[in-house]
Amino acid sequence: MRLAIAPALSIIALSLAACATQSGATGPEADATSPQGPLYVRHAMQAEVNPAIVGIWDVTNNIFTDAGEQDPSLITDEQWASLAENAAKLAVSGERMATASDIRAAAPGNMATGEYEVPMADVQGFISADPQGFRDMSASFAALARNMEQAALAKDGTTTLDLVAQMDGECAACHAQFWYAGTQ
């Protein structure tokens, strides 16, 4: 089972990179974390979720043995701390998305997409069609991240690696429903 994780992680990483094109925009998205203002999903992905999940993958994708198995005994104390810190960042972002009253795909200055990217207007349509579903998925994401944080703090390798694999599935499910729904 763990042997199949590496290719799946690569696919998910490419998917995340595709939705995280940096536009260099400034303006309203700078307040994406403000509880009073709208939640800009694209900015949250670019500035919060992507760096945190990449930080987690930097550890978990580099602990494979010659036999192709992940070995949590290869995780250093510094890496355990990094896993816990990045999981906490994911949890905070997920908690904010789960409680947002005004959910927007992207800020006005961050709407541009490349030729192969899903237009932000389409993403907004997917979110607007089921905002509570988006919040529910975000709450599940946040809970999973909190569990990962606790497992990393306890240096529980088996649980941490299982939760990383679950997080990858959680991300893929949300992207399928709220980011790439019209492309399937």
VENSULCOR-V25273 format. One record per residue. RES is the residue in one small letter. D_CENTER is the distance of its C-alpha to the mean C-alpha in whole Angstrom. Layout:
res={RES | RES}
d_center={D_CENTER | D_CENTER}
//
This chain:
res={m | r | l | a | i | a | p | a | l | s | i | i | a | l | s | l | a | a | c | a | t | q | s | g | a | t | g | p | e | a | d | a | t | s | p | q | g | p | l | y | v | r | h | a | m | q | a | e | v | n | p | a | i | v | g | i | w | d | v | t | n | n | i | f | t | d | a | g | e | q | d | p | s | l | i | t | d | e | q | w | a | s | l | a | e | n | a | a | k | l | a | v | s | g | e | r | m | a | t | a | s | d | i | r | a | a | a | p | g | n | m | a | t | g | e | y | e | v | p | m | a | d | v | q | g | f | i | s | a | d | p | q | g | f | r | d | m | s | a | s | f | a | a | l | a | r | n | m | e | q | a | a | l | a | k | d | g | t | t | t | l | d | l | v | a | q | m | d | g | e | c | a | a | c | h | a | q | f | w | y | a | g | t | q}
d_center={22 | 20 | 22 | 20 | 16 | 17 | 17 | 15 | 12 | 14 | 14 | 10 | 10 | 12 | 11 | 8 | 11 | 13 | 11 | 11 | 14 | 16 | 19 | 20 | 21 | 22 | 23 | 21 | 18 | 19 | 19 | 16 | 15 | 19 | 19 | 22 | 21 | 19 | 15 | 14 | 11 | 11 | 12 | 9 | 7 | 9 | 10 | 8 | 4 | 6 | 9 | 7 | 6 | 9 | 11 | 10 | 11 | 14 | 16 | 15 | 16 | 19 | 21 | 22 | 26 | 29 | 29 | 25 | 24 | 21 | 23 | 22 | 25 | 24 | 22 | 23 | 24 | 22 | 19 | 19 | 19 | 16 | 14 | 15 | 14 | 11 | 10 | 12 | 10 | 7 | 10 | 11 | 9 | 8 | 12 | 13 | 11 | 13 | 17 | 17 | 20 | 19 | 16 | 17 | 15 | 16 | 19 | 22 | 22 | 18 | 19 | 21 | 19 | 21 | 23 | 20 | 17 | 17 | 19 | 18 | 21 | 20 | 16 | 18 | 20 | 18 | 16 | 20 | 21 | 19 | 18 | 18 | 16 | 13 | 14 | 15 | 12 | 10 | 12 | 12 | 8 | 10 | 13 | 11 | 10 | 13 | 15 | 13 | 14 | 18 | 18 | 17 | 20 | 22 | 22 | 21 | 20 | 21 | 19 | 16 | 16 | 16 | 13 | 11 | 12 | 12 | 8 | 8 | 10 | 9 | 6 | 9 | 11 | 9 | 10 | 13 | 14 | 13 | 12 | 15 | 17 | 20 | 20 | 20}
//
